[in-house]
Amino acid sequence: MSGHLFEAKGISVQFGGLRAVDDVSFTVAKGEVFTIIGPNGAGKTTVFNIISRIYDATTGTILLEGQDITQVAPHRVASLGIARTFQNIELFEHATVLQNLLIGAHIHRTTNPLTEALFLPSVRRAEVALREHVERIIDLLDLAVHRDSMVAGLPYGARKVVELGRALATKPKLLLLDEPSSGLNVEETEDMAFWIEDITKDLGITVIMVEHDMTLVSRVSDRVLAMNQGRVLALGKPDEVQRHPAVIEAYIGRPALEVVPT
Ligand SMILES: Nc1ncnc2c1ncn2[C@@H]1O[C@H](COP(=O)(O)OP(=O)(O)OP(=O)(O)O)[C@@H](O)[C@H]1O
């Protein structure tokens, strides 16, 4: 085993004539917050979709704890310990916050249909443990006030936190956050930064994040990968990557030397 929680080795994705991801490699250590940045169309979401197995890589390999998961079926990803949130929130809108989190938690139900039908003590114990786990997440994310509210009636910022809670309810080793600050105001983005810090420090979960808000990126990321046109531009500490001439050029569309004071 490599010692990394996650590894991408030379992954590429071809859509017809377009190489959306082109020979991208990186490793993510356990407990790390690893952020992918880049201008629109850089290939960030496509990398996420490869990791969560929504897309097949045209070439390359992805490994979780040293295990090759390149060909794993999408429905098995959650049980392997990978959870994700989406750019556009995906929740059961006409269920309560608690129900949404319980649905997430139920992927770990280990009882079989017969023992469930008989409601044996083992089933009751498993159900109690799931509910306790979900209540801990509700506490951690300050969701108690919305616990029994329908998701559809919640403000956007609260729905974003519920989606994070639903992902945490699956007990992930690796959490993929797709633009966690999108649609949030400054105060809500601050809160999101706190949640991300708590998740990694208190729960020991590893995070791979796609994010545009550079304040959030600098605050929570251990390392940053910058992409443009499917390729890796730079990889390193947040301030190093943001100062990298190729990264500045990708964002502003002309060589960095024209704008960076010496
Ligand atoms: N299913 C698809 N079919 C065809 N082209 C696609 C598909 N998904 C993404 N692309 C293209 O691949 C390229 C990379 O897209 P991707 O969504 O990964 O970029 P991104 O960095 O996440 O951009 P954004 O910040 O705008 O979300 C784009 O040119 C996009 O149009």
The ligand as an SDF file (V2000), in Angstrom:
LIG
                    3D

 31 33  0  0  0  0  0  0  0  0999 V2000
  -20.4690   14.8830  -20.1590 N   0  0  0  0  0  0  0  0  0  0  0  0
  -19.7440   15.7040  -20.9010 C   0  0  0  0  0  0  0  0  0  0  0  0
  -19.7740   15.6410  -22.2550 N   0  0  0  0  0  0  0  0  0  0  0  0
  -19.0340   16.4660  -23.0230 C   0  0  0  0  0  0  0  0  0  0  0  0
  -18.2050   17.4070  -22.5420 N   0  0  0  0  0  0  0  0  0  0  0  0
  -18.1380   17.5290  -21.1890 C   0  0  0  0  0  0  0  0  0  0  0  0
  -18.8910   16.7050  -20.3140 C   0  0  0  0  0  0  0  0  0  0  0  0
  -18.6010   17.0630  -19.0320 N   0  0  0  0  0  0  0  0  0  0  0  0
  -17.7170   18.0770  -19.1120 C   0  0  0  0  0  0  0  0  0  0  0  0
  -17.4290   18.3490  -20.4110 N   0  0  0  0  0  0  0  0  0  0  0  0
  -16.4770   19.3460  -20.8930 C   0  0  0  0  0  0  0  0  0  0  0  0
  -15.2350   19.0670  -20.2750 O   0  0  0  0  0  0  0  0  0  0  0  0
  -14.5540   20.2790  -19.9580 C   0  0  0  0  0  0  0  0  0  0  0  0
  -14.2460   20.2840  -18.4700 C   0  0  0  0  0  0  0  0  0  0  0  0
  -15.4970   20.4670  -17.7840 O   0  0  0  0  0  0  0  0  0  0  0  0
  -15.5990   20.4610  -16.1920 P   0  0  0  0  0  0  0  0  0  0  0  0
  -17.0500   20.5880  -15.8600 O   0  0  0  0  0  0  0  0  0  0  0  0
  -14.8550   19.3020  -15.6440 O   0  0  0  0  0  0  0  0  0  0  0  0
  -14.8350   21.8190  -15.8270 O   0  0  0  0  0  0  0  0  0  0  0  0
  -14.7710   22.5810  -14.4420 P   0  0  0  0  0  0  0  0  0  0  0  0
  -13.3400   22.8990  -14.2210 O   0  0  0  0  0  0  0  0  0  0  0  0
  -15.4650   21.8100  -13.3860 O   0  0  0  0  0  0  0  0  0  0  0  0
  -15.5810   23.9160  -14.7810 O   0  0  0  0  0  0  0  0  0  0  0  0
  -16.5790   24.8010  -13.8790 P   0  0  0  0  0  0  0  0  0  0  0  0
  -15.7150   25.5700  -12.9260 O   0  0  0  0  0  0  0  0  0  0  0  0
  -17.2100   25.7000  -14.9050 O   0  0  0  0  0  0  0  0  0  0  0  0
  -17.5470   23.8740  -13.2190 O   0  0  0  0  0  0  0  0  0  0  0  0
  -15.4520   21.4190  -20.4090 C   0  0  0  0  0  0  0  0  0  0  0  0
  -15.0160   21.8440  -21.6760 O   0  0  0  0  0  0  0  0  0  0  0  0
  -16.8210   20.7740  -20.4750 C   0  0  0  0  0  0  0  0  0  0  0  0
  -17.6480   21.4250  -21.4180 O   0  0  0  0  0  0  0  0  0  0  0  0
  1  2  1  0
  2  3  1  0
  2  7  2  0
  3  4  2  0
  4  5  1  0
  5  6  2  0
  6  7  1  0
  6 10  1  0
  7  8  1  0
  8  9  2  0
  9 10  1  0
 10 11  1  0
 11 12  1  0
 11 30  1  0
 12 13  1  0
 13 14  1  0
 13 28  1  0
 14 15  1  0
 15 16  1  0
 16 17  2  0
 16 18  1  0
 16 19  1  0
 19 20  1  0
 20 21  2  0
 20 22  1  0
 20 23  1  0
 23 24  1  0
 24 25  2  0
 24 26  1  0
 24 27  1  0
 28 29  1  0
 28 30  1  0
 30 31  1  0
M  END
$$$$
